Amino acid sequence: MGYTNYWHQKRSFTDAEWKELTEEYDYLKECGRIKPLDDNTDQIAFNAKGDGCETFVLNKNLDEYFNSEHMGSYRKEKYEKDGYHFDFCKTRMFPYDIDVWHMLTVARVVAPESIIEISRDR
């Protein structure tokens, strides 16, 4: 069974928006529930300490994300067609789910022109 968080990202984050998001991410790391997974300064990536499901990944620059080998052209073509990038993170309601939702909520407040919609299976 899966419990999932969803978001639509319309554009890359500005430097000022990203600074606020990474400060919030640093706060979450101090709380001790999450395991940071990447030292890339243009990406926020974490999973749960202990029980986790999928890795949460938020990218500052959509162009770099779409041009990476991992994503290929399909997602970029879909973004160009739809006008936003759709992403999700399945957490199965493990304790780090609140951290995923926290980051999405902060991103929506800090950058409403970037994160245009968030939702979850609740």
C-alpha positions as CSV (number, residue, x, y, z in Angstrom):
1,M,0.0,0.0,0.0
2,G,1.3,3.4,-0.8
3,Y,0.7,6.9,0.7
4,T,2.1,9.5,-1.7
5,N,2.8,13.2,-1.8
6,Y,2.5,15.0,-5.2
7,W,3.6,18.4,-6.6
8,H,3.6,20.4,-9.8
9,Q,6.6,22.6,-10.4
10,K,6.2,25.3,-13.1
11,R,9.6,26.8,-13.1
12,S,13.1,26.7,-11.5
13,F,13.5,28.3,-8.1
14,T,15.2,31.7,-7.9
15,D,18.4,32.0,-5.8
16,A,16.5,33.8,-3.0
17,E,13.7,31.1,-3.0
18,W,16.3,28.3,-3.0
19,K,18.2,30.0,0.0
20,E,15.0,29.9,2.0
21,L,14.3,26.3,1.1
22,T,17.8,25.1,1.9
23,E,17.7,26.9,5.3
24,E,14.5,25.0,6.0
25,Y,16.1,21.7,4.9
26,D,19.0,22.4,7.2
27,Y,16.5,22.7,10.0
28,L,14.9,19.4,9.1
29,K,18.3,17.7,9.1
30,E,18.9,19.0,12.7
31,C,15.6,17.3,13.8
32,G,17.1,13.9,13.1
33,R,14.3,12.1,11.3
34,I,15.7,12.2,7.8
35,K,18.9,10.9,6.1
36,P,20.3,13.4,3.6
37,L,21.3,11.7,0.4
38,D,23.1,14.2,-1.8
39,D,25.7,17.0,-1.4
40,N,24.4,18.6,-4.6
41,T,23.7,22.3,-3.7
42,D,21.0,22.4,-6.4
43,Q,19.0,19.5,-5.0
44,I,17.3,18.6,-1.8
45,A,17.3,14.8,-1.5
46,F,16.5,12.7,1.6
47,N,14.9,9.6,2.8
48,A,14.0,8.4,6.3
49,K,16.4,7.2,8.9
50,G,15.4,3.6,9.5
51,D,12.2,2.8,7.7
52,G,11.7,4.7,4.5
53,C,10.1,4.3,1.1
54,E,11.0,6.5,-1.8
55,T,13.5,9.3,-1.7
56,F,12.2,12.9,-1.7
57,V,14.0,15.0,-4.4
58,L,13.4,18.7,-5.1
59,N,15.5,20.3,-7.8
60,K,16.4,24.0,-8.0
61,N,16.9,24.0,-11.7
62,L,14.5,22.2,-13.9
63,D,16.6,22.5,-17.0
64,E,19.5,20.6,-15.4
65,Y,17.0,18.1,-14.1
66,F,15.5,17.5,-17.5
67,N,18.9,17.3,-19.2
68,S,20.3,14.7,-16.8
69,E,20.8,11.2,-18.2
70,H,18.4,9.9,-15.5
71,M,15.4,11.8,-16.7
72,G,15.8,11.7,-20.5
73,S,13.6,13.6,-22.9
74,Y,10.2,12.1,-21.9
75,R,9.7,14.3,-18.8
76,K,11.0,17.4,-20.6
77,E,8.6,16.9,-23.5
78,K,5.8,16.4,-21.0
79,Y,6.8,19.6,-19.1
80,E,6.8,21.5,-22.4
81,K,3.4,20.1,-23.3
82,D,1.7,20.6,-19.9
83,G,3.5,23.7,-18.7
84,Y,4.6,22.2,-15.4
85,H,6.6,19.2,-14.1
86,F,4.6,16.6,-12.1
87,D,6.5,14.7,-9.4
88,F,5.7,12.6,-6.4
89,C,7.2,10.8,-3.4
90,K,5.7,7.7,-1.9
91,T,6.3,7.6,1.9
92,R,3.8,4.9,3.0
93,M,3.1,7.3,5.9
94,F,6.4,6.5,7.6
95,P,7.5,9.2,10.1
96,Y,9.5,11.1,7.4
97,D,6.2,11.8,5.6
98,I,5.8,14.9,7.7
99,D,9.2,16.1,6.6
100,V,8.3,15.6,3.0
101,W,5.0,17.4,3.4
102,H,6.8,20.2,5.4
103,M,9.2,20.8,2.6
104,L,6.5,20.9,0.0
105,T,4.4,23.3,2.1
106,V,7.3,25.6,2.6
107,A,8.2,25.5,-1.1
108,R,4.6,26.3,-2.0
109,V,4.6,29.3,0.4
110,V,8.1,30.5,-0.5
111,A,7.7,30.0,-4.3
112,P,4.0,29.9,-5.3
113,E,4.9,30.7,-9.0
114,S,7.2,27.6,-9.0
115,I,5.3,25.0,-6.9
116,I,1.9,25.6,-8.2
117,E,0.1,22.7,-6.5
118,I,0.8,20.2,-3.8
119,S,-1.4,17.3,-2.6
120,R,-1.3,14.0,-0.8
121,D,-3.3,10.9,-0.3
122,R,-5.2,12.1,2.7
